[in-house]
Amino acid sequence: MSLSSSPKDIEYIQEIKRVQANAEYFGLGESDYSAYTKALEQKISNKRGLAERFAGLEAEDEFYLIALLLGKCEQITRLNQKQKISFDKYTIPDFLLAVRTSIESSGTQGKTLAQRFFVEVKKANEGDVNFIISKRKYRRLRAYADLYTLPLYFAIKIKLANGYYWALLSGKAIETLGSIEEIPYDGRTEPCFVTPWNELMKEDTAGLWLSNYHIMLEKGFKVIKEYDLQTVTAIKTDFGYLQKVRIEYGEKSKEVTVASSLTPDVLLLTQLARQLAIGSEKTEQISATKVRRKFEAETNYFRFLYSVIPNIVHELHTMNSKTKSRTYTLESLSEVDIKIAESSIALLCELHREGILKLIQMLPNSIYSKR
């Protein structure tokens, strides 16, 4: 058995990323840390695809944030890649998760499910028709998971034409739905699991284990904002001072009035409306100083909870941030941010109960077919 004693490339890359994130958070310039990071880069033995590897670590942080902010994760631990075991036999996954969730339906309402599992984070490019992982890489990850008799999952960030999609797929689905083919992978040709996305997505468990909901905005859903150039409030925009925000569907609506100081309910609905303002936009002058903007869904639209909630948290976090960072990192996450996420989800649930929008829990075929 070969043991690792010296740092691996991934550890140098992780350290560079950590330094850069902290530097941005504390407002340091590149000159304050460039000598250190350049020295670390010189120690990286395999510099091929370095940019992609940095992007992979950013995807790991993003998944970490999503798991925390969606509120169903009881515990998430980033696993140390500096292993004192055989690299020929095992590969340590990125995370260990413990989740507790429930399936919402008339037949299983109130039933709580709990699960612990390992997660390996991956990225997929726009236009990919298959998920591909080498059999060698997969077997090492699976062997490590088997040591602890826990299942292995893959959190995959899929780039789309108008954004991205996160899927949480079990190793079992990749094995059973895919085929093994000899194809190029990481610079060499070797046996790989090749699994069609259209089959894999039927087994996406993000809705089950992370409680990721699809937010359905039906045709006719509206976001309405009113502004005044003279009446001063706490929110100033290019259209004037924001006075009212209303979300409505049919005869049902929820509205807040903006004053000189902001209350939590005003902040939350204002930020949620910003995320849900979709469809056709119409701006009208209702008086010499007042303007009304209306966004209306001309067809059914869907937004992902894992996109809306982190965006609200980020906006409210940076609103009071001293650094006004363009990025949002784990280093800056606080208990306040978790509370914002919880309150935002509670507001969405309230709008769902009132019939203004719909929250749809997406379940894998293997679960749905049993209900």
HELIX and SHEET records of a PDB file:
HELIX    1   1 ASP A    9  TYR A   25  1                                  17    
HELIX    2   2 GLU A   30  ASP A   32  5                                   3    
HELIX    3   3 SER A   34  GLN A   42  1                                   9    
HELIX    4   4 LEU A   50  LEU A   69  1                                  20    
HELIX    5   5 LYS A  135  LEU A  147  1                                  13    
HELIX    6   6 GLY A  171  LEU A  177  1                                   7    
HELIX    7   7 TRP A  197  LEU A  200  1                                   4    
HELIX    8   8 MET A  201  GLU A  203  5                                   3    
HELIX    9   9 ALA A  206  TRP A  209  1                                   4    
HELIX   10  10 PRO A  264  LEU A  276  1                                  13    
HELIX   11  11 LEU A  305  MET A  319  1                                  15    
HELIX   12  12 LEU A  330  SER A  332  5                                   3    
HELIX   13  13 GLU A  335  ARG A  353  1                                  19    
HELIX   14  14 ASN A  365  TYR A  368  1                                   4    
SHEET    1   A 5 CYS A  73  ARG A  78  0                                        
SHEET    2   A 5 PHE A  95  SER A 102 -1                                        
SHEET    3   A 5 THR A 112  ALA A 124 -1                                        
SHEET    4   A 5 LEU A 152  LEU A 160  1                                        
SHEET    5   A 5 GLY A 163  SER A 170 -1                                        
SHEET    1   B 3 ASN A 130  SER A 134  0                                        
SHEET    2   B 3 ARG A 188  PRO A 196 -1                                        
SHEET    3   B 3 SER A 179  TYR A 185 -1                                        
SHEET    1   C 3 TYR A 301  PHE A 304  0                                        
SHEET    2   C 3 TYR A 213  LEU A 217 -1                                        
SHEET    3   C 3 LYS A 358  GLN A 361 -1                                        
SHEET    1   D 5 LYS A 236  THR A 237  0                                        
SHEET    2   D 5 GLY A 240  TYR A 249 -1                                        
SHEET    3   D 5 LYS A 222  ASP A 228 -1                                        
SHEET    4   D 5 LYS A 290  GLU A 296 -1                                        
SHEET    5   D 5 SER A 280  GLN A 285 -1                                        
SHEET    1   E 3 LYS A 236  THR A 237  0                                        
SHEET    2   E 3 GLY A 240  TYR A 249 -1                                        
SHEET    3   E 3 LYS A 252  THR A 257 -1                                        
END                                                                             
